[in-house]
Amino acid sequence: MNDKVVIITGSTSGIGKATALAFAKRGAKVVISGRREEEGIQVVNEIHSIGAEAIFIKTDVTSEDSAKALVFQTLETFGHLDYAFNNAGFMPPQATISEQSLIGFKDVFNVNVYGVFLSMKYEIPAMVKNGGGAIVNNSSVAGIIGMTGMCSYVASKHAVIGLTRSSALEWVQYGVRINAVCPAVIQTDLYDRFVSDNESARDYLLSLHPIGRIGQPPEVAEAVVWLCSDQASFVIGHAMIVDGGFTVF
């Protein structure tokens, strides 16, 4: 992936950061984006320390102007765009549908669905102009199955897969491959804050994974990199499950 350029939204930590490092180790030029500038700069410095190129662009994927500027600044800096991982997402507190407010429901969709839509809206034309490319959208096992107390999140992640598949059909003829990944529970900062000292919560989440452990960010990152690579050249509109057996039950 030498000299390839990749945008990764929500890449200041967790799966996004791990994916940024995975691309960088393969020689790609990485655009780190997110709302947390200090953390984003730290990721850029980490990539520079391994001899790869990276920049940080502060981005709010719920803003069309911001999503457009992310791609524009990428092209200004590197001249082209080859890959994108639309990873930025939001998980709300648990609530049944009768407890869920309309504002809260919209907040989830603003990031998880509209953010993916806006990102692809500007990434795709840049890739077409460059002769093609590959996009991976971050869905979830919640995009494959139902879950109690998570109606807005589950609906949003199902929508991501719908966006992925429809867009894949629209743009494959122009050389742009679009796929998705569907992780189960991954050990990120969010997971660590959620379980904290709650042993019962930790045990419950662990029990959902037949592999007997929680997933690690680099394991999702490797799936994303593969889907973008030439090795996945015949993979179109696929929602790749990376879940340690979560959805096998």
Steps between C-alpha positions, in 0.01 A plus 500: 500500500797731447387854414131410529294758690237401756249703701389352831221673688485461877867403506619668818460177700375142496428321174566813295844554650593132460394514136701816442811328634432189291481705180808702597704184556419402141629831365173690458467872565238534772251778568397490864166669562275557797385765743775452761800692371747413777443126463511531121840668508625224729399238241673700227818513707483126561474440126791736433706301752476190278609697195162545333310812394186628673305819561213587733187678376246596762164374376139475608344239271149626581582828321493496120746789482739315729471170310560682172798689644657174619518366146599838352789544743612142439518565127680829557762326713550167324345554156275194492290262710517121478331360811260605775389340824184670623534404862361791703209381712296559810348254749223645719394383846269200503129581469189320379313653209239647736776665703692628197458871425473620141794734554713215634400278208597772253833554677594137435399519134681831452835333571449136405297544181514858375872507583563198276276645228676838502843340506427279199332787315836678474742206512348322200542779241861548611566128448324492163719790386804298609390192301340310789546411864355312794276601789422308818218612730494396864170334583473249787358164593208726595457552126437128457282410799261664746593598857279604787534851636697618196232586245661817364849350479379177338288690248792727413741213445248315280477823301877507452486159334217621278702805398801280436321252276306757298805721450709199405261424214499863385877549486662165420488583128718803573764297681394580857450196723287557811472253788437498876634337815281381784696468825368356825626636833851639459731604784515874447501790747119498476489134603741559787288789630182297466616194692734688737471309830171337398599136505150376411490722188843378398400136547177549308669659200766232502232229500363631171820406316553123448869564433530570874637854489421855391628616161800730457506811274782367275284198414237729348770715343642204309155425356466861384844502340427173320167628365681804359785298353527353151464158660132583550451619141196273448328596827214747449220605738605252768437541873794313655425366848796525742339376820668202666185297438255753649243456221546124460260405782 
